[in-house]
Amino acid sequence: MDHKEDDTRNSNHFFHPLQFALWALVIIIISIFGIHYYLNPFSLASLFSNAPTYTLLSEAEQAPWETLTVKPKETLFTLLKRAGVSSGDYYKTIALQNAQSLLAQLKPNQHIYVLTTPDHTLEKLIYKNSDTQYLEIIYPKNAPPTATIITQQVSTKLKSANGIIQSSLSEAASTANISDNLIAEFTNIFSWDIDFSHQVQAGDKFIIIYSQPYIDGKASPSANILAAEFITHQKKYIAIQYQNSDSSIGYYTPTGENLAKTFLRTPLNYKYVSSPFNSNRMHPILHIVRPHEGVDLAAPTGTPIKASGNGIITFRGRKGGYGNAIIIQHGEHYSSLYAHMSKFSPHFHTRSPVKKGQVIGYVGHTGLADGAHLHYEFRIDGVHYDPMTVKLPQAQPIPTSEKTAFLAYANKMITQLNNISG
């Protein structure tokens, strides 16, 4: 009886073989999960979650993903074929209902990101279909592919930048960490009054207040200027962005005048004025005094020429010493002439309507011209005026009914500009 008591007592100090096996199995399982989590800390959580996983666009822009750039007239089929993807994967892709319509609208220079196996079998495909959305297709080994439209997280921050020009506006913008897109918008806002290619000088100052969107934490190139200031030749220019009650958005002076004009000051990107408006100019080829009733803007052959305003093309063809020329009638009082073109745009002909900024032709030196340039004339009621100095009619100002609200908003923005300038 004492012996039995000893056996019972001693049995509490040792594991039964089945207990030992069970504990060993638990330790092995915990070790496996521990090693797995150490190597891939995010995948473990996904084993216990029904939440969908997707690829961040920033990941797809890096290796081992491949970026495919759409070429002109290229389709998804030819794009994937160029990347070595089989036609079978292509047909699986277009069979997806929510992917077919999006991928049928490819445009030149768009990007498609693909992740493939060594034998070029698709594993994933991403197509960015808007500023804040993209399509991701996943190709499982033993199941049909699935397509998901992913909406990116968007946030916005109010930011500002300022600088002083030493040698060029682009260099000053780079020093102030301003993107190329933002400084291009800045110059476009003031382009009606300032020729940034030729009028900017050392000591000029600029200030920009803008909203910067972030998509999935990454700064978007589509920043929006809310207010801006440029000081040159001791003159200050201020632009305030404002949305009217009709939802139209424009840039205005602090008093509510529209910065936009109904005409472009110059209808192309030129290098320099090779011959100004001059009623007593000596003609460089004819060698006689002959009024120069326009301005010659030197630019490389082939530089696009834009219509300076909305109107109707009343002449398109060869016109004596003008060479290839176009005349546009802008309403009842205004007209413009573009001469010495190398060729015309195929989209416009005599009697074609045209809008401001549309390309109507290209720089050349046809007719009486001693080098590639655009001869540009601007007429009011048939009378020639210097295109570089003529007062251009402005677009509509802030409506009277909204003037009080605008002035209050403009004063707040001007205060912020002043605070930045110090």
Buried (B, 14 or more C-beta within 10 A) or exposed (E): EEEEEEEEEEEEEEEEEEEEEEEEEEEEEEEEEEEEBEEEEEEBEEEEEEEEEEBBBEEBEEEEBBEBEBEEEBBBBBBBBEBEBBEEBBEBBBEBEEBEEBBEEBEEEBBBBBBBEEEBBBBBBBBBBEEBEBBBBBBEEEEEBBBEEBEBEEEEEEBBBBBEBEEEBBEBBBEBEBBEEBBEBBBEBBBBBBBBBEEBEEEBBBBBBBBBBBBBEEEBEBBBBBBBBBBBEEEEBBBBBBEBEEEEEBBBBBEBEBBBBBBBBBBBBBBEBBBBBBEEBEBBEEEEEBEBBBBBBBBEBEBBBBBBBBBBBEBBEEBEBBBBBBBBBBEEEBBBBBBBBBEBBEEBEEEBEBEBEBBBBBBBBBBBBEEBBBBBBBBBEEEBBBBBEBEBEBEEBBEEEBEEEBBEBBEEBBEBBEEBEE
